[in-house]
Amino acid sequence: MIRNLVFGLVIVLVLARGAAAQEPAFDPELPPVVVKTVPAAGEKEVDSSLTEIRVTFDRPMQTENAWSWIIHQNLGIYPGIKDGPDPRWEDDGRTCVLPVKLLPGRLYAVGANSFRHTGFRDLSGLVAVPFAWVFKTRNAE
């Protein structure tokens, strides 16, 4: 019985450690940071039929008309839709979704915040660290 209890405890500790490694707690004294993008930064075979891109932060963010999607013309094409639908936040309050229009075989660049544009902020008002990423759509078949 004790052996089963110890074995069960070891399993729980391993699972808890794995979960902690996947999603570390954020430090409220540090500014928010991007932890995930869809498509991934540097991805080279993105499907051009994709209609949304996503940026996920390490913590809940202000979501009421709060974002700063950034154009990086020197790096690639901005994927957002001119005069299109507004970005939206997922229910988790950590992921912001930008509607996009993509073409095959193109290099895209987009950012979240800049030094002048600081719309992405956490619930306490801390400005997220500026982040930029590029991705490329695969060529038409």
Summary of the structure (lengths in Angstrom):
residues: 141
radius of gyration: 18.9
end to end distance: 61.7
largest distance: 65.9
contacts: 364
relative contact order: 0.24
helix: 15%
strand: 30%
